[in-house]
Structures are given as structure tokens and as C-alpha cells.
Amino acid sequence: MLIVLILSIIFLTSCCFSPTNIQSDIYLVSVAFDYDKMGVNTLSGTLNDQEAIINQIDYLAEQSKRNIYSYQITQKGNNILYRYYTKQSRGEEIEVIKDISLNNIKNEIQNIFTTLGSKKNDLIIFFYAGHGLSSSEKERLGALVLGDISALSVDSNSYKSRIYFLEELRYDFSQVTGNKVIFIDSCHSGAIVKNDIVDKSTDIKDSYQNLFATYESRNDLVWELSACTADSLAYENEETQDSKAHGKYTKELLEYLGYNFYAEQVEGPGMPYSKQLSVIDAWKYINDKFKRIGKQTPVTSVTERDLVLFTF
């Protein structure tokens, strides 16, 4: 009961930690798969999700006068593309600087994390749209599916290179310097959410002390916002005459960020209603929308502070 009370206090009184917009840069690492021409179910909304997230974050960075560095890995049919661009090259043709084989994608993501060069106050965003795997391996529940694993032995090197366990992703991402947030639109994505502050096996006194630990000593802190719980599925909205296909979670996240959805499949970046955007507020917005749908429950991490993403 006391643990529940502490969790309630966190959400009611959490202190926001906000990067200074003028001084902090934004790093966006986005990964999306449609699995076309593979032995797994093709997803129709993932590439639209990635494109919209990139465009909206890019637009918000411009509006808040912040530099942005974007790393994009996209699988579409037989093609796997890796693009990198900065604020200075916005509007120009984006050069494909690298081709990645299916067995190298996890290594490439890890390499991006280790070479970002971000600073303490920078905002680092990881976004993934694709299939999620539920694993029974002890303490490694959940994984990203980075390619076709339908005909591979679970003990093969190819299988292992195409599976990115969420626990492993979270650890790798936690080593990056800056204010870090993970957005995952996949089945079983809630497995990545880790309670950094309060754990059932932790003494209440220690939990209370950790609750108010200074942020400066917690560079490994990661905020997460997933599409669903660890044991449930994530869904897509099918393409219609009026709208493109999108993941239900990503569509609501985009709306919270200010993205505009119009009729006849016309959509594009826009300004949010709120002058300040944060992880907890995003979760509240998506959760309220999903209560009406009834299929998904978004999950976010419980930390001592909310993370402010943008202030205008």
C-alpha cells in the first residue's frame, strides 16, 4: 500500500527536468521495418510512422531553435537504408550514406549510440516502429525484430543478430550522455519499461531516498513510453481514403506532439496546443485516448522526474 502511495506522489508532484532549448541539441535515432517480402507479417503503417515522427521532431526543433541530428534506419522490401542528416541540411536531398545488411542492423544501432557525441543537457530520442517479440528467456522478456527470423534457428548467429532484446537496448541506450527517452511502437514493448526508483524488493526507506536522488548523479536514467504492456499486442490503423496507415500508438503520440492529420491522406507537421511537452503528459494523453479504444494500454517509466521534451 505504501509503495502505491509513493507511486501516486511521483505522478502528482514530479519535478520536471527541462533541457535548456537554446543550448541543448536534439539527437533522433529512428528505426522502422515494414517486413515486406519477408516471412513475417507485413506492417503497413511503420514507415509512415517513422516519416511523420522525423518530420514532426524536425519541425519542433526548428520552432524551438535547436539543432537536430537525425539517424534513420529504414527497411522497405528488399532495401535497407541508413540516412544521416543535420539541421543545416534540412530541405536538401538526403544522401544515403550506408547500406546495412540484415545481420548488421543491431550492431549499427549500437554504433550510433556509442558515437553520438551528445552533451549532458541534450535530448536523445530513440523511436522504433516494427514487430516486437515476447521471449521466455529469464529476465529478458521482449525484443525488437530487426529482420526475417521465420526460418532461422534460435541458436543461429543470424537469429541472434536480428533480435535486439529490450533489456539490452535499454542498457546500451542508458550509456549515452544526455536526457534519454525511448518511444517503441511494437507488440510486447512494455517489457522495456523499468521502475528505476521503486521496486517491490527494495526497502521502503531506500526507495524514498532514491525517489529524491539528484538527477546529476543519474546519467543512466532513461525515460520510456511504450505502445502496450509486456504481455499484449500493439495495433495499426489501416489505410483509408481519408488517412494513411499508422500505428495506433504513434498516431496518438504524433497528435500530442502537434502533428496534423487532415482528410484525403494529407498530413504534416504542426504546433502543439501546449507550450510545454513532456513524457508524462504524452503518456496521459495517449492513455486517455486508448481508454476509448480498449485494446492497448501504453506504459511509461516511473522516475523521480518528468522529462520536458520541448518548451515554446
C-alpha positions in Angstrom: 0.0 0.0 0.0 2.9 2.3 0.9 4.5 1.6 -2.5 1.3 2.6 -4.3 1.2 5.8 -2.3 4.8 6.6 -3.3 4.0 6.0 -6.9 1.0 8.3 -6.6 3.1 11.0 -5.1 5.6 10.7 -8.0 2.9 11.4 -10.7 1.3 14.2 -8.7 4.3 16.1 -7.6 7.1 15.1 -10.0 9.6 17.8 -10.7 10.3 18.4 -14.4 13.8 18.4 -15.6 14.0 20.5 -18.7 16.9 20.8 -21.1 17.6 24.5 -22.0 16.3 24.8 -25.5 18.8 27.3 -26.7 21.8 25.4 -25.6 20.7 21.8 -26.0 20.8 19.8 -29.2 18.4 17.0 -30.3 19.5 13.6 -31.5 16.9 11.4 -33.1 17.6 7.8 -33.8 14.6 6.1 -35.6 14.3 2.6 -36.8 11.3 1.2 -38.9 10.6 -2.1 -40.7 7.6 -3.0 -42.9 8.8 -6.6 -43.3 7.6 -6.7 -46.9 9.0 -9.7 -48.8 9.9 -11.4 -45.5 8.4 -14.5 -43.8 6.7 -12.4 -41.1 3.5 -10.3 -41.3 3.9 -7.1 -43.4 3.2 -3.9 -41.4 1.5 -1.1 -43.4 1.9 1.8 -41.0 5.5 1.6 -39.7 7.2 3.6 -42.5 4.5 6.3 -42.3 5.1 6.4 -38.6 8.8 6.9 -39.0 8.5 9.6 -41.7 5.9 11.5 -39.6 8.0 11.3 -36.4 11.1 12.6 -38.2 9.2 15.4 -39.8 7.5 16.5 -36.6 10.6 16.3 -34.4 12.5 18.2 -37.1 9.8 20.9 -37.1 9.6 21.2 -33.4 13.4 21.5 -33.2 13.2 24.4 -35.7 10.4 26.1 -33.8 12.4 25.8 -30.5 15.6 27.0 -32.3 17.6 23.8 -31.5 20.0 21.9 -33.7 18.9 18.4 -34.7 21.0 15.4 -35.7 18.9 12.5 -37.2 19.9 8.9 -37.8 17.4 6.9 -39.8 17.4 3.2 -40.5 14.5 2.0 -42.7 13.7 -1.4 -44.2 11.3 -1.4 -47.1 11.0 -4.6 -49.1 14.5 -5.6 -50.2 16.1 -2.3 -49.4 17.6 -1.3 -46.0 18.7 2.3 -45.9 20.7 4.3 -43.4 20.4 8.1 -43.6 22.0 10.8 -41.5 21.3 14.5 -41.7 21.5 17.6 -39.6 19.5 20.8 -39.2 21.9 22.5 -41.7 20.9 20.1 -44.5 17.2 20.3 -43.9 15.3 20.7 -47.2 18.2 19.4 -49.3 18.3 15.9 -50.8 19.2 13.4 -48.1 22.1 11.3 -49.1 22.0 7.5 -48.4 25.4 7.1 -46.9 25.4 3.4 -46.0 23.7 0.2 -46.8 23.2 -2.3 -44.0 22.7 -6.0 -44.2 20.0 -7.7 -42.1 22.7 -9.1 -39.9 24.3 -5.8 -39.1 21.4 -3.6 -38.0 21.7 -4.2 -34.3 25.4 -3.5 -34.4 24.8 -0.3 -36.4 22.3 0.9 -33.8 24.8 0.2 -31.0 27.5 2.0 -33.0 25.2 5.1 -33.4 24.7 5.1 -29.6 28.5 5.0 -28.9 29.4 7.7 -31.4 26.7 10.3 -30.9 28.9 12.8 -29.1 25.9 14.2 -27.2 26.3 16.5 -24.2 24.7 16.4 -20.7 21.7 18.7 -21.5 21.0 17.3 -25.0 17.8 15.4 -25.7 18.3 12.0 -27.3 15.2 10.2 -28.7 15.0 6.6 -29.8 12.0 5.7 -31.9 11.1 2.2 -33.2 8.2 1.0 -35.3 8.1 -2.7 -36.1 7.4 -6.1 -34.8 8.1 -7.0 -31.1 8.9 -10.4 -29.8 7.8 -11.9 -26.5 10.7 -14.0 -25.1 10.5 -16.6 -22.4 14.2 -16.3 -21.6 14.6 -15.4 -18.0 14.7 -11.6 -17.3 15.0 -10.8 -21.0 11.3 -10.5 -21.8 10.7 -8.7 -25.1 12.7 -7.9 -28.1 12.8 -5.8 -31.3 12.6 -7.9 -34.5 15.3 -6.5 -36.9 14.6 -8.7 -39.9 13.2 -12.0 -41.1 13.6 -14.7 -38.4 10.9 -17.0 -39.6 13.3 -19.7 -41.0 16.2 -19.2 -38.6 17.2 -21.4 -35.6 17.1 -19.5 -32.3 20.7 -20.7 -31.7 22.0 -19.3 -35.0 24.1 -16.2 -35.2 21.8 -14.7 -37.8 18.8 -15.1 -35.5 20.7 -13.5 -32.6 21.9 -10.6 -34.7 18.3 -9.8 -35.8 16.9 -9.9 -32.2 17.5 -6.8 -30.0 16.4 -7.7 -26.5 14.7 -4.7 -24.9 16.8 -5.1 -21.8 19.9 -5.0 -24.0 18.6 -1.9 -25.9 17.8 -0.1 -22.7 21.3 -0.7 -21.3 23.0 0.3 -24.5 20.9 3.5 -24.7 21.5 4.3 -21.0 25.2 4.7 -21.7 24.5 7.7 -24.0 25.2 11.1 -22.4 22.1 13.3 -22.1 18.4 13.2 -21.4 17.2 10.0 -23.0 13.7 8.9 -24.0 12.6 5.7 -25.8 9.4 5.5 -27.8 8.5 2.0 -29.1 5.5 1.1 -31.2 5.5 -2.7 -31.2 3.9 -5.7 -29.5 5.2 -6.5 -26.0 7.0 -3.2 -25.9 6.1 -2.6 -22.3 8.8 -5.0 -21.3 11.4 -2.2 -21.8 9.8 -0.1 -19.0 11.9 -0.4 -15.9 11.0 1.1 -12.5 14.2 3.0 -11.7 13.0 4.2 -8.3 10.6 1.9 -6.5 10.9 -1.9 -6.7 9.0 -4.4 -4.7 12.2 -5.9 -3.4 13.6 -2.6 -2.3 13.4 -1.3 1.3 10.9 1.5 1.6 13.4 3.8 3.3 15.8 3.2 0.4 13.0 3.8 -2.1 12.2 7.1 -0.5 15.8 8.2 -0.6 16.2 7.1 -4.2 13.0 8.9 -5.1 14.6 12.3 -4.4 18.1 11.5 -5.7 19.7 14.3 -7.7 19.4 13.9 -11.4 23.0 14.9 -11.9 24.1 11.5 -10.5 21.8 9.5 -12.8 23.2 9.7 -16.3 21.9 6.2 -16.8 18.3 7.3 -16.3 16.1 6.5 -19.3 12.5 7.6 -19.8 10.4 5.1 -21.7 6.9 5.3 -23.3 5.7 2.1 -24.9 2.7 1.2 -27.1 1.4 -1.6 -24.8 2.2 -3.8 -21.9 4.8 -6.6 -21.9 2.1 -9.3 -22.5 -0.1 -7.6 -25.0 -0.2 -6.6 -28.7 0.0 -3.2 -30.5 -2.3 -2.4 -33.4 -2.3 -0.4 -36.6 -5.0 1.8 -38.2 -5.5 0.6 -41.7 -5.2 3.0 -44.7 -8.4 4.6 -45.8 -9.5 7.1 -48.4 -9.0 9.8 -45.8 -5.9 8.7 -43.9 -2.6 6.9 -44.2 -1.9 3.7 -42.2 -0.3 4.4 -38.8 0.3 2.6 -35.6 -2.4 3.5 -33.1 0.2 4.4 -30.5 2.3 6.5 -32.9 -0.7 8.3 -34.3 -1.7 9.5 -30.8 1.9 10.4 -29.9 2.1 12.4 -33.1 -1.1 14.2 -32.2 0.2 15.1 -28.8 3.4 16.5 -30.4 1.2 18.7 -32.7 1.2 16.7 -35.9 -1.8 17.5 -38.2 -4.0 14.8 -39.7 -6.3 16.0 -42.4 -8.8 14.4 -44.8 -7.8 12.7 -48.0 -4.4 11.4 -46.7 -3.0 14.9 -46.3 -0.9 15.3 -43.1 2.1 17.2 -41.9 4.0 18.9 -39.0 2.3 21.4 -36.8 2.5 23.2 -33.5 1.0 21.5 -30.4 -1.6 23.2 -28.2 0.6 23.1 -25.2 3.6 25.4 -24.7 5.4 22.5 -23.0 5.7 18.9 -24.0 6.8 16.1 -21.6 7.0 12.4 -21.3 4.4 12.1 -18.6 2.0 14.4 -20.3 2.4 12.4 -23.5 1.6 9.2 -21.6 -1.5 10.8 -20.1 -2.7 12.0 -23.5 -2.2 8.6 -25.2 -3.7 6.7 -22.3 -6.8 8.8 -22.3 -7.3 8.2 -26.0 -6.7 4.4 -25.6 -9.3 4.1 -22.9 -11.8 4.8 -25.6 -10.3 2.2 -27.9 -9.9 -0.5 -25.2 -7.2 -2.6 -27.0 -3.9 -1.1 -25.8 -2.5 0.3 -22.6 0.6 2.5 -23.0 3.2 2.1 -20.4 5.7 4.7 -19.1 8.5 4.5 -16.6 8.2 5.8 -13.0 11.1 8.1 -12.3 11.7 10.9 -9.8 11.3 13.5 -12.5 9.3 14.1 -15.7 11.3 14.9 -18.8 10.3 18.0 -20.7 10.9 17.5 -24.4 10.1 20.9 -25.8 9.2 24.4 -24.5 8.0 27.1 -26.8 
